[in-house]
Amino acid sequence: MLTSLNRLWCAGCALGICAQLLFLKCQPFALLEPGGTVVHLLAYASLALMLWIAFDGRQPVLAVGGAMLLAAIEAPAAPDFLADAAAAIATGAALLWFGEKKPCAESSPRSREGT
């Protein structure tokens, strides 16, 4: 379970990644491989993950869509955008697939006790 402080920290990290990409015009992991596709994958997978945590997993489309929107604004070339979007979508899909499964009200033991 995430506390609001953890979610706020991740929102701040996501804003930091956005600021670095937009205003400083550099990738967060540029020391690894300047200008490479791996850098794009890491940056946008990290951004999607931070947004996912900030939204507490309740807005998956907004988390992945936000990362993809930044990719569309920031990416100078189509291959870069495709790498960025693929990283955001793959991160969102992995989080949906492997994320915490919360029982719905109809299948919980409490709802069956009342009947």
C-alpha positions as a Markdown table, in Angstrom:
| # | Residue | x | y | z |
|---|---|---|---|---|
| 1 | Met | 0.0 | 0.0 | 0.0 |
| 2 | Leu | 1.3 | 3.4 | -1.0 |
| 3 | Thr | 1.1 | 6.3 | 1.3 |
| 4 | Ser | 0.3 | 9.8 | 0.0 |
| 5 | Leu | 3.8 | 10.8 | 0.7 |
| 6 | Asn | 5.2 | 8.1 | -1.6 |
| 7 | Arg | 2.7 | 9.1 | -4.3 |
| 8 | Leu | 3.7 | 12.7 | -4.0 |
| 9 | Trp | 7.4 | 11.8 | -4.2 |
| 10 | Cys | 6.7 | 9.9 | -7.5 |
| 11 | Ala | 4.7 | 12.8 | -8.9 |
| 12 | Gly | 7.7 | 15.0 | -8.1 |
| 13 | Cys | 10.1 | 12.6 | -9.8 |
| 14 | Ala | 7.8 | 12.5 | -12.9 |
| 15 | Leu | 7.8 | 16.3 | -13.0 |
| 16 | Gly | 11.6 | 16.2 | -12.7 |
| 17 | Ile | 11.9 | 13.8 | -15.7 |
| 18 | Cys | 9.5 | 16.0 | -17.7 |
| 19 | Ala | 11.5 | 19.2 | -16.9 |
| 20 | Gln | 14.7 | 17.5 | -17.8 |
| 21 | Leu | 13.3 | 16.3 | -21.1 |
| 22 | Leu | 11.6 | 19.6 | -22.1 |
| 23 | Phe | 13.8 | 22.3 | -20.7 |
| 24 | Leu | 17.3 | 20.9 | -20.4 |
| 25 | Lys | 16.9 | 18.9 | -23.7 |
| 26 | Cys | 18.7 | 15.9 | -22.3 |
| 27 | Gln | 17.7 | 12.4 | -21.4 |
| 28 | Pro | 17.9 | 11.4 | -17.7 |
| 29 | Phe | 20.1 | 8.4 | -18.6 |
| 30 | Ala | 22.3 | 10.1 | -21.2 |
| 31 | Leu | 25.5 | 8.9 | -19.5 |
| 32 | Leu | 24.7 | 5.3 | -20.5 |
| 33 | Glu | 24.4 | 5.8 | -24.2 |
| 34 | Pro | 24.0 | 9.3 | -25.5 |
| 35 | Gly | 21.2 | 9.6 | -28.1 |
| 36 | Gly | 20.5 | 5.9 | -28.1 |
| 37 | Thr | 17.3 | 4.0 | -28.2 |
| 38 | Val | 18.0 | 2.4 | -24.8 |
| 39 | Val | 18.0 | 5.9 | -23.3 |
| 40 | His | 14.6 | 6.6 | -24.7 |
| 41 | Leu | 13.3 | 3.3 | -23.4 |
| 42 | Leu | 14.6 | 3.9 | -19.9 |
| 43 | Ala | 13.4 | 7.5 | -19.7 |
| 44 | Tyr | 9.8 | 6.9 | -20.8 |
| 45 | Ala | 9.4 | 3.6 | -19.0 |
| 46 | Ser | 10.5 | 5.4 | -15.8 |
| 47 | Leu | 8.1 | 8.3 | -16.5 |
| 48 | Ala | 5.2 | 6.0 | -17.1 |
| 49 | Leu | 6.1 | 4.1 | -13.9 |
| 50 | Met | 6.3 | 7.3 | -11.8 |
| 51 | Leu | 3.0 | 8.5 | -13.2 |
| 52 | Trp | 1.4 | 5.1 | -12.5 |
| 53 | Ile | 2.5 | 5.3 | -8.8 |
| 54 | Ala | 1.5 | 8.9 | -8.5 |
| 55 | Phe | -2.0 | 8.1 | -9.7 |
| 56 | Asp | -2.0 | 5.0 | -7.4 |
| 57 | Gly | -2.7 | 2.7 | -10.4 |
| 58 | Arg | -6.2 | 4.2 | -10.7 |
| 59 | Gln | -5.6 | 6.1 | -13.9 |
| 60 | Pro | -3.6 | 3.7 | -16.2 |
| 61 | Val | -4.7 | 5.5 | -19.4 |
| 62 | Leu | -3.6 | 8.9 | -18.0 |
| 63 | Ala | -0.3 | 7.5 | -16.8 |
| 64 | Val | 0.6 | 5.9 | -20.1 |
| 65 | Gly | -1.0 | 8.7 | -22.2 |
| 66 | Gly | 0.9 | 11.3 | -20.3 |
| 67 | Ala | 4.2 | 9.7 | -21.1 |
| 68 | Met | 3.2 | 9.3 | -24.7 |
| 69 | Leu | 2.1 | 12.9 | -25.0 |
| 70 | Leu | 5.4 | 14.1 | -23.7 |
| 71 | Ala | 7.1 | 11.8 | -26.2 |
| 72 | Ala | 5.1 | 13.4 | -29.0 |
| 73 | Ile | 6.1 | 16.8 | -27.9 |
| 74 | Glu | 9.8 | 16.1 | -27.2 |
| 75 | Ala | 10.8 | 13.4 | -29.7 |
| 76 | Pro | 12.7 | 14.9 | -32.6 |
| 77 | Ala | 12.2 | 11.9 | -34.9 |
| 78 | Ala | 9.6 | 9.2 | -35.6 |
| 79 | Pro | 11.9 | 6.4 | -34.4 |
| 80 | Asp | 12.5 | 8.1 | -31.1 |
| 81 | Phe | 8.8 | 8.7 | -30.6 |
| 82 | Leu | 8.1 | 5.0 | -31.4 |
| 83 | Ala | 10.6 | 3.9 | -28.9 |
| 84 | Asp | 9.2 | 6.3 | -26.3 |
| 85 | Ala | 5.6 | 5.2 | -26.9 |
| 86 | Ala | 6.6 | 1.5 | -26.9 |
| 87 | Ala | 8.3 | 1.9 | -23.6 |
| 88 | Ala | 5.3 | 3.6 | -22.0 |
| 89 | Ile | 2.8 | 1.1 | -23.4 |
| 90 | Ala | 5.0 | -1.9 | -22.4 |
| 91 | Thr | 5.4 | -0.5 | -18.9 |
| 92 | Gly | 1.6 | 0.1 | -18.6 |
| 93 | Ala | 0.9 | -3.4 | -19.9 |
| 94 | Ala | 3.3 | -5.0 | -17.4 |
| 95 | Leu | 1.9 | -3.0 | -14.5 |
| 96 | Leu | -1.7 | -4.0 | -15.5 |
| 97 | Trp | -0.7 | -7.7 | -16.0 |
| 98 | Phe | 1.5 | -8.1 | -12.9 |
| 99 | Gly | 0.0 | -5.4 | -10.7 |
| 100 | Glu | -2.0 | -6.0 | -7.5 |
| 101 | Lys | -5.3 | -7.5 | -8.2 |
| 102 | Lys | -8.0 | -5.9 | -6.1 |
| 103 | Pro | -11.2 | -8.0 | -5.6 |
| 104 | Cys | -14.4 | -6.4 | -6.8 |
| 105 | Ala | -17.3 | -5.9 | -4.4 |
| 106 | Glu | -19.4 | -8.7 | -6.0 |
| 107 | Ser | -16.7 | -11.4 | -5.5 |
| 108 | Ser | -15.6 | -10.4 | -2.0 |
| 109 | Pro | -16.6 | -12.6 | 0.9 |
| 110 | Arg | -18.5 | -9.8 | 2.6 |
| 111 | Ser | -20.9 | -9.4 | -0.3 |
| 112 | Arg | -21.8 | -13.1 | -0.2 |
| 113 | Glu | -22.5 | -13.0 | 3.6 |
| 114 | Gly | -25.4 | -10.7 | 3.2 |
| 115 | Thr | -27.2 | -13.0 | 0.8 |
